[in-house]
């Protein structure tokens, strides 16, 4: 059981790791502000389909990173507030908003603390959104789910689009190499890696540049394995109704392991000849 002090220490170390890697990630992306200003979007069809209509909605984007998806949602008419633990990411998001001319607000905070404070202050949202490599960095998933429920307006919805927790258990040949059930925290001694460089330009829709080469993160990080049951149970215990639960046999944007097959729409599938496996998980949960 992770104590509050241990949780804060883990999240603080993760903040340092994300701060270290953020400049490397963005070094591979050309003219992001211009891309967004000209109507470009970093969103994938999967999350848009689960989110539904966002125009005019108060939308909270948790673990928004550098705000590219936040601004893509704001361009669709959503009133967007992004929250992320990384100082470097929030500074980048604010600059992108100013340079692109797309209005959105960004706040730097540990999302668990932020959600507790926001709920207590009566801040409410029609949509809460989180996607791709987010909840695996959180030490207390039930607290996160309670926090989401606390800031959703009546009838509001959470949309979570994540890498399927099972995908970390097998390799590119479909062989099981790690247990599915792991008690955290899980040390990531190499820290947050430069997955943008590894993804062959797919995560740089504005244009790809070599940028920082051979990045080595000096700051370690800690992850957590939240199973499908963990996720669903945490949301149910928080009083949210699971309206949709989907699995996908491809990965949006991220090359999870070598040899994955490039697919249309900036996706990757299992390598040719390897049976399809669940690589993404989508959840829509409603506050009734």
Buried (B, 14 or more C-beta within 10 A) or exposed (E): EBEEEEBBBBBEBBBBBBBBBBEBBBBBBBBBBEBBBEEBBBBBEBBBBBBEEBEEBBBBBBBBBBBBBBBBBBBBEBBBBBBBBBBBBBBBBBBBBEBBEBEBBBBBBBBBBBBBEBBEEEBBBBBBBBBBBBBBBBBBBEBBBBBBBBBBBEEBBBBBBBBBBBBBBBBBEEEEEEEEEBEBBBEBEEBBBBBBBBBBBBBBBBBBBEBBEEBEBEBBBBBBBBBBEBBBBBBEEBBBEBBEEBEBBBBBBBBBBEBBEEBEEBBBBBBEEBEEBBBBBBBBBBBE
